[in-house]
Amino acid sequence: MLRIGSVVLNVSDVAGAARFWMAALDYEPRYAVAADWAILSPRTAAGPNLSLNLGETRPDAVPHIHLDLYADDQRAEVQRLLGLGARRVEDWPYPDEPHDFVVLEDPDGNRVCVIGTT
């Protein structure tokens, strides 16, 4: 049986990305953060690791894969992430009907959706 152990993001600054994602998700380093690699793990809850890999490529504008972050208070979490350095993706083709997600990108341009769960 397989399970997801880590989701890996390419980033241009591993230490900076680690600071962003640790604050965003309440994760902690599994090992010392290196210049080219970090594994972040949930501090208190179960869940997959988030690994950060030093890379030179930029994410696609519409990526094949992205993170969905679930939030009880979507508005507050979007504001918190923006305060940590995330950016709102203004040109996302949102559907006309009501939608429960807001598209952001982390400081490296990796896309994430903040999903309202209530």
N, C-alpha and C positions, 0 to 999 in steps of 0.2 A: 504494500500500500504506500502511496506517495502522499506527501503533504507539503504545503508551501513553507519553507524554512526561512527564506529571505526574499524580499523584493529588492532588486539592485537598481540604483539610479546612478547614471554617469553625472559627474559634477566637475566644475572647474576649480573648486577650492574645497577640499575634503573637510578641513577644520571649520570653515565657515558654514558649510552645509550641515555639518554635525551639530553646530550650535543652533542653527535654525530648526532642524528636525527634532532635536532633543527638547527644545522649548515647545515646539508645535504639538508633539505627541506624548510628552512626558516619558521619553525613552532615555536610556543611559548607555554609554559605551560598554560593549561586551568585553573589549580589550582596549588597550591604549589606542587612541586615534593616531594613525600614521599619516604621512603626507599624501599617500596614494590610496588608502583604503581604510574604511571604518565599518564596524558592525554595531548597529544600535539595537537594543532590545527593550521591550516594554519594562518599565520600572516596577509596576505592580500587577498588571493584568496579563493574561495569556494573549498571544498574538504572534504574528510573524515578525522576524527581524527586518530591519531596514538597513541594507548595506549601501555604502557610498563608495563609488569607484572613480578615481581620477580619470577623466576623459577629456578629449579635445573637441568632441562633436557636440553640436547643439541639437536639442530635441526637435522633432518635426512639429509644424504648426498644429497639425491634427495627428497626435500620436496614435500608434497602434495599441498602446497600453497606457493606462494612467491609474492613479490612486483615487478611490472614492473614500472620503473621510466623512463618517457619520457624526452628526451633531444634534444634540437635544435643543440647543439654542443656536441655530444657524447664523443669525445676524451677528450675535456676539462673537462666535468663532471666526467668522469672516473678518470682522474688525480686528480681532486678536492676531490672526495670521498676517493681515496687512501691516499691523504694527511691528511684526517680527521681520518684515521684509518681503513678504509675498506681494504679488501684483495681480490686480483684477484683469482678466482677459476680456477686453471690451468688445472685440470683434467676433466673439463666439456666436455661431448661428443658433441662438436659443429658439425653441419652438414657440409658435404663437400662443398655444394654450398654456395655462399655468404649469410651471415646472418647479421641481423641488431641489434644484441644484444651482450652485454658483461656481463658475470656472475661474480658478486662480492658477498662477504659476509660482513656483518657488524661486528663490534668487537665481537659480541656474536655468530657469525656463521650463522645468518639468511641470507638466499640467496636472492639476488635482481638481476634483470636484468636491465641494462641501455640500453634503446632502442633509437636508432637514428631515429629522426623524419624527417630529411631532406635528 
